[in-house]
């Protein structure tokens, strides 16, 4: 499968085979591939809650417009975006800075500059903080979908859920935004995949305002 096949073959499918599980090794490979996504200063402010148990998926489904695919798919992710991922003291920010020093990309005496840059870029306002977290988590989520397709899996990203109820149900800390849910599995063989939806042309996409 070429990358072009992956791009044009990826679809948001509505029907998953509930009797065809995703092997753990394949799921691990998918997440590892997606983790190669870019992120600002390599902070990687993304995490996943991985739901496989039917009861857990039904707990989520009740707060997500009761979409059947959430429980029918063998795996459903709650994608998390850490709005505090840029803050000094965050364990992954600290690990990232340590790794950059070890690799020679930065020196220890650049810590103050690094923390200031993160503050100016990502902590300047609430909007910038949410944008930082969700933008980077979206890179990761797209990586998940493309990795899944390359491994023979299907996915469906979802906006349709009550973020506050999902947060409460799964005791998700306030520093995490929940940009999307994603079901993962295999398209049901007894269903027909509809035609691909329209996409904006290059001329419609490219704009200027000056």
KAGIGI-V252569 format. One record per helix or strand. SS is the DSSP state (H for helix, E for strand). FROM is the first residue (numbers start at 0). TO is the last residue. If there is no record, write none. Layout:
SS_FROM_TO ; SS_FROM_TO
This chain:
H_2_8 ; E_11_11 ; E_15_15 ; H_23_33 ; H_39_41 ; E_45_50 ; H_53_60 ; H_68_71 ; E_74_81 ; H_90_102 ; H_107_121 ; H_125_149 ; E_153_157 ; H_162_168 ; E_175_184 ; E_186_186 ; H_201_204
